[in-house]
Amino acid sequence: MIECPWRLLVANQVLIGFSDCTQGPDKFTHKNLESILMGKKVMNIYHFEEISDLVLEFEDNTFLELFHDSSFFEGWQLRGDNGFYLFTLPGGSYSD
């Protein structure tokens, strides 16, 4: 589950995004995103520290972008099985 603003780009075009799922839940859901990404190999992960945006690059020129859009609330979170926990702080900085 993604709990922050996001968008899925394929060949530099937005295919589906957070606003689609929140504003048009009868047409778009997180299942759309899952069906597109399921089975795709992650090629790179980019973290832009200055603003704490996170981009996952998949095969076939597909990118999932997670971005921070609040000065008051936390942005995104990552958790790992080994106790790893990374999250963005209000305003876009991050903590681990």
N, C-alpha and C positions, 0 to 999 in steps of 0.2 A: 504494500500500500504506500502510495506517495502522499505525504501530507504537507505539500508546499506547492507553490506555483511551478508549473513545468510545461514543456512542449516537446513534441516529437517531430524532428525534422527528417525528411527523406529527400535526398537530392536538393537540399537547400530550400525546401518548401515545408511549411507547417502542415503536418498531416492531421494531428489532433493535439489539443492542449487542455490545460486545467480548466480554462473558462468554458470550453466546449462541454466538459463533463458537469460543471456546476450550473451552467445556464441552459443546457439542452440535455438533461439526463434521460429524456425519452429517446434521444438519438445517439448520444455518446456516453460511454461508461469506461471505467478503468479496464473492463474486459476487452475493449477495442485495443487498448495499448498492449495488454498482455498477449493477445492473439498475434499482434504484429511482431513483438519482441521474442516470444517463446522460441527457443532453439537457436537464436542468433548468438554468434560469438562476440564477446566484448573484445574490441581491438585496442582501445586506449581509454584512460580516465584522465580528465583534465580538471584541475582545481585552480580557480582564479582567486588567490588569497586576498587580494585587495577588496573584493566585493563578495567573496565566498560563494561564487557560482560554481556549480559542479556539472561537468558534461561527460556523459558516457558515450563513447563512440563504438558502434556496433558494425559488423560487416555490412556490406551493401550500401555504404554511404548513408547510414542511419545514425542519428544522434538524439539522445535523450538529454535535455537540458533542465537542470533543477536550479532555480534561482531564488534569491532572497529578495522579498519585496516589502519589508517592514522595518521601521526604525524602533519599534516597540516590542515585537514578538520575535521568538526564535524562528529560524528558517527551516532548514532540513536537518535530518538526523541519519546517521549511519551506525548500525550495530553489527558486531561480529560475534561468532560463536565463542571466540576466545576471550571475551570480556571487552573487546575493543568498542569504544563508544566515541563518536565524533559528532558535534552538532554546531550549528551556527548560532551565535549570540545576537541579540537585538542590534540592528544596525549593520550586520554583515560580517563582523569578526567571527572567529570560531574558537572552540575549546575542545580539548580531548581529555 
